[in-house]
Amino acid sequence: MRFIDGIYKPCIEKCKNIRNIQSVLSALDNGTAVLDSEAKCDQYVAFYGGHHFHKLYAAFASTNFHYTDGKKLEIVDWGCGQALATCVLIDYYIKSKLKPEVVSITLVEPSLTALERGYNFTCQMLQSEPYATPTIRRVNKYMDDLQPSDLISDTDSIKIHLFSNIIDVEAFSLDELHRLIISSFRGLNRFICTSPDNDRRYRLSNFYNLFSQSGQIYNSVVSEEPIYKKVFYFKTGRYEERRIGRCERQFTVNLIQS
């Protein structure tokens, strides 16, 4: 796996000698902090990158991406951090031997440090396959500060919206996000939302319900089943099969020009 070997494992190697694990988790605010240094970015990938990978791979396996093969595709990674979701999606496409025409990738993230790393990671993943070079847009903003002018989209392209560990964050308005999306992305939109199985997972259902009122929803997928996969476990210093809790909500909506 290109993500595992090229991004996840190198960050683990940089962080293997960490002794005070609890202080790192506290600094990362258990994965919700806006990352303001290269060291914190490395630590985030080392501690959480494997969980992201396995949750996203399970989610992508629930979507029949064959309909995107050879089609124009836009990827929008909301609250992207270091663009791990985008990188895993590219990895999934490579492994599945599917080749959509990726025309643009939009990365939305308030941390400039994380955003630049996400841009570099995305370029790294794209170099591993002969994809046409897409336009990669970096939008350095908090979610509530986004404007329609920050988002450029073609009605004829299929839009894949990635929400990895962000919808459950209560720091932004789902209503405002919904209004922004329906005014900016006409045509076929696939939403893939993954979050931890915490007490804020109700926000995924609320997000879905907003779209159920504004367009024709189909191909809905809901899962709260944990998965068990190998990740690096810092307490023992080795790879172990661990329980990965998740809450997943996927759906497609065709947003018609009003």
Helices and strands as residue ranges (DSSP letters): H 2-3, I 4-8, H 9-15, H 21-27, G 29-31, H 38-61, G 65-68, E 72-77, H 84-96, E 101-108, H 112-126, E 135-139, G 143-145, G 148-150, E 158-164, H 174-184, E 187-195, H 202-212, E 216-223, E 227-233, E 238-244, E 247-255
